[in-house]
Amino acid sequence: MFEDHAQLITMDTRRLEILLELSRLGSMRAVADHLGTTTSTVSQQIAKLAHEIGTPLVEPVGRRVRLTPAGRRLAEHAAAIVSAVEAAHVDFGPDAHPAGVVRVSGFATAIRRSLLPVVAELADSHPDVTVVLYEHEPAEAIELLAADVVDLALTYDYNLAPAATDSSLVTVPLWSTPWSLGVSRHAAQGVHGDAPRVFAAFRDHDWIGNSRNSADEDVLRIIASMAGFEPRMTHQCDSLDLVEDLIVADMGVGLLPAVAAGYPHRSPERAPREGVALLPLTEPDVLLRASARTRRGRTGWPPLALLLRRLTA
């Protein structure tokens, strides 16, 4: 009896509450008075519950009813289930104390710049909230989010290559930062103008793309097309430090953050490194836009809501 746990889980908890009250108060009229409903409603709900279970839950005793052995056994289950549901409302309600493990996947810059300071703060203010980190590029993070492997994805796109919209996700903007074209210092001499003119000066160079995100190459191709050429995409790497190494070695040119905010692991005077020049990109500007993304319907979970508030503060 009641071995099928899935059957128990699918029961209407309101009906279980009525059964529990019947076991406590002993009459349907008393249950109706207690719950502010009618005796007929109580009787109907008990009958529907008995139908779901497939066995009678009450039996007549004169003008009253009493629980059958099956009804008493289900009432024992009901006590535990109703208690668990009430505890869940306390834990997950909008006014609940944040507690639990929040799994976050994101790109390295957002983790360093946005997430780590928040994690340090929460360690003092909310020790019951634990953040677990995974470093991934946007497409990888979104895939993990869709598979429910993580609760939050820190992603980026560019104003010239916006990420596709997804109605199943909630996107919260975090910050944006301008990007430039990184070239060797000696190659930067005399180069100026809007973005297409800057790109045109390097039409014969090798270009550096991102090995884990096609958005970078999309931006390069868009601006290059405005300058009338197709960039020769020769190298691909994910590390900004490695992009700089290639530039210093005269092995190519590529996108780099225009300001020190793009290098949160460095002191301002080290962005960019010696030998690298950053050429401003304007008309059109190139902006990297960081966002926090989570599955729709999850933003009310207290520890996740707390983390989102801190990230956007």
Contacts in CASP RR format, 6 or more apart in sequence:
PFRMAT RR
TARGET T0000
AUTHOR 0000-0000-0000
METHOD contacts of the structure
MODEL  1
MFEDHAQLITMDTRRLEILLELSRLGSMRAVADHLGTTTSTVSQQIAKLA
HEIGTPLVEPVGRRVRLTPAGRRLAEHAAAIVSAVEAAHVDFGPDAHPAG
VVRVSGFATAIRRSLLPVVAELADSHPDVTVVLYEHEPAEAIELLAADVV
DLALTYDYNLAPAATDSSLVTVPLWSTPWSLGVSRHAAQGVHGDAPRVFA
AFRDHDWIGNSRNSADEDVLRIIASMAGFEPRMTHQCDSLDLVEDLIVAD
MGVGLLPAVAAGYPHRSPERAPREGVALLPLTEPDVLLRASARTRRGRTG
WPPLALLLRRLTA
1 55 0 8 1.000
1 70 0 8 1.000
1 73 0 8 1.000
2 8 0 8 1.000
2 53 0 8 1.000
2 73 0 8 1.000
2 74 0 8 1.000
2 77 0 8 1.000
7 52 0 8 1.000
7 53 0 8 1.000
8 77 0 8 1.000
8 81 0 8 1.000
10 52 0 8 1.000
11 49 0 8 1.000
11 52 0 8 1.000
11 81 0 8 1.000
12 45 0 8 1.000
12 48 0 8 1.000
12 49 0 8 1.000
13 81 0 8 1.000
13 82 0 8 1.000
13 85 0 8 1.000
14 45 0 8 1.000
15 45 0 8 1.000
15 46 0 8 1.000
15 48 0 8 1.000
15 49 0 8 1.000
15 52 0 8 1.000
16 49 0 8 1.000
16 74 0 8 1.000
16 77 0 8 1.000
16 78 0 8 1.000
16 81 0 8 1.000
16 82 0 8 1.000
17 78 0 8 1.000
17 82 0 8 1.000
18 31 0 8 1.000
18 35 0 8 1.000
18 42 0 8 1.000
18 45 0 8 1.000
18 46 0 8 1.000
18 49 0 8 1.000
19 46 0 8 1.000
19 49 0 8 1.000
19 57 0 8 1.000
19 67 0 8 1.000
19 71 0 8 1.000
19 74 0 8 1.000
19 75 0 8 1.000
19 78 0 8 1.000
20 75 0 8 1.000
20 78 0 8 1.000
20 79 0 8 1.000
20 82 0 8 1.000
21 31 0 8 1.000
21 34 0 8 1.000
21 35 0 8 1.000
22 28 0 8 1.000
22 31 0 8 1.000
22 42 0 8 1.000
22 46 0 8 1.000
22 58 0 8 1.000
22 67 0 8 1.000
22 75 0 8 1.000
23 67 0 8 1.000
23 71 0 8 1.000
23 72 0 8 1.000
23 75 0 8 1.000
23 78 0 8 1.000
25 31 0 8 1.000
25 34 0 8 1.000
26 64 0 8 1.000
26 66 0 8 1.000
27 64 0 8 1.000
27 65 0 8 1.000
28 39 0 8 1.000
28 42 0 8 1.000
28 43 0 8 1.000
28 46 0 8 1.000
28 65 0 8 1.000
29 39 0 8 1.000
31 42 0 8 1.000
32 38 0 8 1.000
32 39 0 8 1.000
32 41 0 8 1.000
32 42 0 8 1.000
35 42 0 8 1.000
46 57 0 8 1.000
46 58 0 8 1.000
49 57 0 8 1.000
49 74 0 8 1.000
50 56 0 8 1.000
50 57 0 8 1.000
50 58 0 8 1.000
53 70 0 8 1.000
53 74 0 8 1.000
55 68 0 8 1.000
55 70 0 8 1.000
56 68 0 8 1.000
56 70 0 8 1.000
57 67 0 8 1.000
57 68 0 8 1.000
57 70 0 8 1.000
57 71 0 8 1.000
57 74 0 8 1.000
58 65 0 8 1.000
58 66 0 8 1.000
58 67 0 8 1.000
58 68 0 8 1.000
58 71 0 8 1.000
59 65 0 8 1.000
59 66 0 8 1.000
59 68 0 8 1.000
67 75 0 8 1.000
90 96 0 8 1.000
91 99 0 8 1.000
91 302 0 8 1.000
92 300 0 8 1.000
92 301 0 8 1.000
92 302 0 8 1.000
93 300 0 8 1.000
93 302 0 8 1.000
94 300 0 8 1.000
94 302 0 8 1.000
94 305 0 8 1.000
96 302 0 8 1.000
97 128 0 8 1.000
97 302 0 8 1.000
98 126 0 8 1.000
98 128 0 8 1.000
98 129 0 8 1.000
98 302 0 8 1.000
98 303 0 8 1.000
98 305 0 8 1.000
98 306 0 8 1.000
99 126 0 8 1.000
99 128 0 8 1.000
99 129 0 8 1.000
99 302 0 8 1.000
99 303 0 8 1.000
100 128 0 8 1.000
100 129 0 8 1.000
100 130 0 8 1.000
100 303 0 8 1.000
101 130 0 8 1.000
101 131 0 8 1.000
101 132 0 8 1.000
101 303 0 8 1.000
102 129 0 8 1.000
102 130 0 8 1.000
102 131 0 8 1.000
102 132 0 8 1.000
102 151 0 8 1.000
102 152 0 8 1.000
102 303 0 8 1.000
102 304 0 8 1.000
102 307 0 8 1.000
103 132 0 8 1.000
103 134 0 8 1.000
103 149 0 8 1.000
103 150 0 8 1.000
103 151 0 8 1.000
103 152 0 8 1.000
104 111 0 8 1.000
104 115 0 8 1.000
104 131 0 8 1.000
104 132 0 8 1.000
104 133 0 8 1.000
104 134 0 8 1.000
104 150 0 8 1.000
104 151 0 8 1.000
104 152 0 8 1.000
104 153 0 8 1.000
104 154 0 8 1.000
104 307 0 8 1.000
105 133 0 8 1.000
105 134 0 8 1.000
105 135 0 8 1.000
105 136 0 8 1.000
105 140 0 8 1.000
105 141 0 8 1.000
105 144 0 8 1.000
105 145 0 8 1.000
105 149 0 8 1.000
105 150 0 8 1.000
105 152 0 8 1.000
105 153 0 8 1.000
105 154 0 8 1.000
106 115 0 8 1.000
106 133 0 8 1.000
106 134 0 8 1.000
106 135 0 8 1.000
106 136 0 8 1.000
106 137 0 8 1.000
106 138 0 8 1.000
106 141 0 8 1.000
106 153 0 8 1.000
106 154 0 8 1.000
106 155 0 8 1.000
107 135 0 8 1.000
107 136 0 8 1.000
107 137 0 8 1.000
107 138 0 8 1.000
107 141 0 8 1.000
107 154 0 8 1.000
107 155 0 8 1.000
107 156 0 8 1.000
108 135 0 8 1.000
109 156 0 8 1.000
109 257 0 8 1.000
109 262 0 8 1.000
109 263 0 8 1.000
109 264 0 8 1.000
109 290 0 8 1.000
110 154 0 8 1.000
110 155 0 8 1.000
110 156 0 8 1.000
110 174 0 8 1.000
110 290 0 8 1.000
111 133 0 8 1.000
111 135 0 8 1.000
111 154 0 8 1.000
112 264 0 8 1.000
112 265 0 8 1.000
113 175 0 8 1.000
113 261 0 8 1.000
113 262 0 8 1.000
113 264 0 8 1.000
114 154 0 8 1.000
114 174 0 8 1.000
114 175 0 8 1.000
114 290 0 8 1.000
114 311 0 8 1.000
115 131 0 8 1.000
115 133 0 8 1.000
115 154 0 8 1.000
115 311 0 8 1.000
118 131 0 8 1.000
118 307 0 8 1.000
118 310 0 8 1.000
118 311 0 8 1.000
119 131 0 8 1.000
121 310 0 8 1.000
122 129 0 8 1.000
122 131 0 8 1.000
122 306 0 8 1.000
122 307 0 8 1.000
122 310 0 8 1.000
126 303 0 8 1.000
126 306 0 8 1.000
129 303 0 8 1.000
129 306 0 8 1.000
129 307 0 8 1.000
131 307 0 8 1.000
134 141 0 8 1.000
134 144 0 8 1.000
134 150 0 8 1.000
136 144 0 8 1.000
137 210 0 8 1.000
137 212 0 8 1.000
137 213 0 8 1.000
137 238 0 8 1.000
138 153 0 8 1.000
138 155 0 8 1.000
138 156 0 8 1.000
138 157 0 8 1.000
138 163 0 8 1.000
138 213 0 8 1.000
138 215 0 8 1.000
139 212 0 8 1.000
139 213 0 8 1.000
140 212 0 8 1.000
141 150 0 8 1.000
141 153 0 8 1.000
141 154 0 8 1.000
141 155 0 8 1.000
141 293 0 8 1.000
142 153 0 8 1.000
142 155 0 8 1.000
142 166 0 8 1.000
142 169 0 8 1.000
142 293 0 8 1.000
144 150 0 8 1.000
144 153 0 8 1.000
145 151 0 8 1.000
145 152 0 8 1.000
145 153 0 8 1.000
145 169 0 8 1.000
145 293 0 8 1.000
145 294 0 8 1.000
145 295 0 8 1.000
146 168 0 8 1.000
146 295 0 8 1.000
148 295 0 8 1.000
151 294 0 8 1.000
151 295 0 8 1.000
151 298 0 8 1.000
151 301 0 8 1.000
151 304 0 8 1.000
152 292 0 8 1.000
152 293 0 8 1.000
152 294 0 8 1.000
152 304 0 8 1.000
152 307 0 8 1.000
152 308 0 8 1.000
153 292 0 8 1.000
153 293 0 8 1.000
153 294 0 8 1.000
154 174 0 8 1.000
154 290 0 8 1.000
154 291 0 8 1.000
154 292 0 8 1.000
154 293 0 8 1.000
155 163 0 8 1.000
155 290 0 8 1.000
155 291 0 8 1.000
155 293 0 8 1.000
156 215 0 8 1.000
156 288 0 8 1.000
156 289 0 8 1.000
156 290 0 8 1.000
156 291 0 8 1.000
157 163 0 8 1.000
157 215 0 8 1.000
157 288 0 8 1.000
157 289 0 8 1.000
157 291 0 8 1.000
158 179 0 8 1.000
158 215 0 8 1.000
158 216 0 8 1.000
158 218 0 8 1.000
158 219 0 8 1.000
158 286 0 8 1.000
158 287 0 8 1.000
158 288 0 8 1.000
158 289 0 8 1.000
159 176 0 8 1.000
159 284 0 8 1.000
159 285 0 8 1.000
159 286 0 8 1.000
159 287 0 8 1.000
159 289 0 8 1.000
160 218 0 8 1.000
160 219 0 8 1.000
160 222 0 8 1.000
160 223 0 8 1.000
160 284 0 8 1.000
160 286 0 8 1.000
161 215 0 8 1.000
161 218 0 8 1.000
161 219 0 8 1.000
161 222 0 8 1.000
163 215 0 8 1.000
163 291 0 8 1.000
167 296 0 8 1.000
168 295 0 8 1.000
168 296 0 8 1.000
169 293 0 8 1.000
169 294 0 8 1.000
169 295 0 8 1.000
169 296 0 8 1.000
170 293 0 8 1.000
170 294 0 8 1.000
170 295 0 8 1.000
170 296 0 8 1.000
170 297 0 8 1.000
170 298 0 8 1.000
170 299 0 8 1.000
171 291 0 8 1.000
171 292 0 8 1.000
171 293 0 8 1.000
172 291 0 8 1.000
172 292 0 8 1.000
172 293 0 8 1.000
172 294 0 8 1.000
172 308 0 8 1.000
172 311 0 8 1.000
172 312 0 8 1.000
173 289 0 8 1.000
173 290 0 8 1.000
173 291 0 8 1.000
173 312 0 8 1.000
174 290 0 8 1.000
174 291 0 8 1.000
174 292 0 8 1.000
174 311 0 8 1.000
174 312 0 8 1.000
175 261 0 8 1.000
175 289 0 8 1.000
175 290 0 8 1.000
176 287 0 8 1.000
176 288 0 8 1.000
176 289 0 8 1.000
176 290 0 8 1.000
177 257 0 8 1.000
177 258 0 8 1.000
177 259 0 8 1.000
177 261 0 8 1.000
177 262 0 8 1.000
177 287 0 8 1.000
177 288 0 8 1.000
177 290 0 8 1.000
178 257 0 8 1.000
178 258 0 8 1.000
178 259 0 8 1.000
178 280 0 8 1.000
178 281 0 8 1.000
178 285 0 8 1.000
178 286 0 8 1.000
178 287 0 8 1.000
178 288 0 8 1.000
179 219 0 8 1.000
179 255 0 8 1.000
179 256 0 8 1.000
179 257 0 8 1.000
179 258 0 8 1.000
179 281 0 8 1.000
179 286 0 8 1.000
179 287 0 8 1.000
179 288 0 8 1.000
180 255 0 8 1.000
180 256 0 8 1.000
180 257 0 8 1.000
180 258 0 8 1.000
180 278 0 8 1.000
180 279 0 8 1.000
180 280 0 8 1.000
180 281 0 8 1.000
180 286 0 8 1.000
181 195 0 8 1.000
181 198 0 8 1.000
181 199 0 8 1.000
181 202 0 8 1.000
181 253 0 8 1.000
181 254 0 8 1.000
181 255 0 8 1.000
181 256 0 8 1.000
181 278 0 8 1.000
181 279 0 8 1.000
181 281 0 8 1.000
182 243 0 8 1.000
182 247 0 8 1.000
182 253 0 8 1.000
182 254 0 8 1.000
182 255 0 8 1.000
182 256 0 8 1.000
182 272 0 8 1.000
182 276 0 8 1.000
182 277 0 8 1.000
182 278 0 8 1.000
182 279 0 8 1.000
183 191 0 8 1.000
183 202 0 8 1.000
183 205 0 8 1.000
183 247 0 8 1.000
183 252 0 8 1.000
183 253 0 8 1.000
183 254 0 8 1.000
183 276 0 8 1.000
183 277 0 8 1.000
183 279 0 8 1.000
184 247 0 8 1.000
184 248 0 8 1.000
184 250 0 8 1.000
184 253 0 8 1.000
184 275 0 8 1.000
184 276 0 8 1.000
184 277 0 8 1.000
185 275 0 8 1.000
185 276 0 8 1.000
185 277 0 8 1.000
187 202 0 8 1.000
187 205 0 8 1.000
187 250 0 8 1.000
187 253 0 8 1.000
187 277 0 8 1.000
188 277 0 8 1.000
188 279 0 8 1.000
191 198 0 8 1.000
191 201 0 8 1.000
191 279 0 8 1.000
192 198 0 8 1.000
192 279 0 8 1.000
193 282 0 8 1.000
194 282 0 8 1.000
194 283 0 8 1.000
195 223 0 8 1.000
195 226 0 8 1.000
195 281 0 8 1.000
195 282 0 8 1.000
195 283 0 8 1.000
195 284 0 8 1.000
195 285 0 8 1.000
195 286 0 8 1.000
196 223 0 8 1.000
196 226 0 8 1.000
196 227 0 8 1.000
196 228 0 8 1.000
196 283 0 8 1.000
197 227 0 8 1.000
198 279 0 8 1.000
198 280 0 8 1.000
198 281 0 8 1.000
199 220 0 8 1.000
199 223 0 8 1.000
199 224 0 8 1.000
199 226 0 8 1.000
199 227 0 8 1.000
199 229 0 8 1.000
199 231 0 8 1.000
200 227 0 8 1.000
200 228 0 8 1.000
200 229 0 8 1.000
202 253 0 8 1.000
203 224 0 8 1.000
203 227 0 8 1.000
203 229 0 8 1.000
203 231 0 8 1.000
205 232 0 8 1.000
205 252 0 8 1.000
205 253 0 8 1.000
206 232 0 8 1.000
206 234 0 8 1.000
206 235 0 8 1.000
206 251 0 8 1.000
206 252 0 8 1.000
206 253 0 8 1.000
207 220 0 8 1.000
207 231 0 8 1.000
207 232 0 8 1.000
207 233 0 8 1.000
207 234 0 8 1.000
207 235 0 8 1.000
207 252 0 8 1.000
207 253 0 8 1.000
207 254 0 8 1.000
208 234 0 8 1.000
208 235 0 8 1.000
208 236 0 8 1.000
208 237 0 8 1.000
208 243 0 8 1.000
208 246 0 8 1.000
208 247 0 8 1.000
208 251 0 8 1.000
208 252 0 8 1.000
208 253 0 8 1.000
208 254 0 8 1.000
208 255 0 8 1.000
209 216 0 8 1.000
209 217 0 8 1.000
209 220 0 8 1.000
209 233 0 8 1.000
209 235 0 8 1.000
209 236 0 8 1.000
209 237 0 8 1.000
209 254 0 8 1.000
209 255 0 8 1.000
210 216 0 8 1.000
210 217 0 8 1.000
210 236 0 8 1.000
210 237 0 8 1.000
210 238 0 8 1.000
211 236 0 8 1.000
211 237 0 8 1.000
211 238 0 8 1.000
212 238 0 8 1.000
213 238 0 8 1.000
216 255 0 8 1.000
217 233 0 8 1.000
219 255 0 8 1.000
219 286 0 8 1.000
220 231 0 8 1.000
220 233 0 8 1.000
220 254 0 8 1.000
220 255 0 8 1.000
221 230 0 8 1.000
221 231 0 8 1.000
223 281 0 8 1.000
223 284 0 8 1.000
223 286 0 8 1.000
224 230 0 8 1.000
224 231 0 8 1.000
234 251 0 8 1.000
234 252 0 8 1.000
235 246 0 8 1.000
235 251 0 8 1.000
235 252 0 8 1.000
237 243 0 8 1.000
237 246 0 8 1.000
240 256 0 8 1.000
240 257 0 8 1.000
240 262 0 8 1.000
240 263 0 8 1.000
243 254 0 8 1.000
243 255 0 8 1.000
243 256 0 8 1.000
244 256 0 8 1.000
244 272 0 8 1.000
244 273 0 8 1.000
244 276 0 8 1.000
246 252 0 8 1.000
247 253 0 8 1.000
247 254 0 8 1.000
247 256 0 8 1.000
247 275 0 8 1.000
247 276 0 8 1.000
248 273 0 8 1.000
248 274 0 8 1.000
248 275 0 8 1.000
248 276 0 8 1.000
255 286 0 8 1.000
256 272 0 8 1.000
256 276 0 8 1.000
256 278 0 8 1.000
257 263 0 8 1.000
257 271 0 8 1.000
257 288 0 8 1.000
258 278 0 8 1.000
258 280 0 8 1.000
258 281 0 8 1.000
259 271 0 8 1.000
260 266 0 8 1.000
260 267 0 8 1.000
260 268 0 8 1.000
260 271 0 8 1.000
262 271 0 8 1.000
263 270 0 8 1.000
263 271 0 8 1.000
263 272 0 8 1.000
272 278 0 8 1.000
292 308 0 8 1.000
292 311 0 8 1.000
292 312 0 8 1.000
294 304 0 8 1.000
294 308 0 8 1.000
298 304 0 8 1.000
299 305 0 8 1.000
299 308 0 8 1.000
END
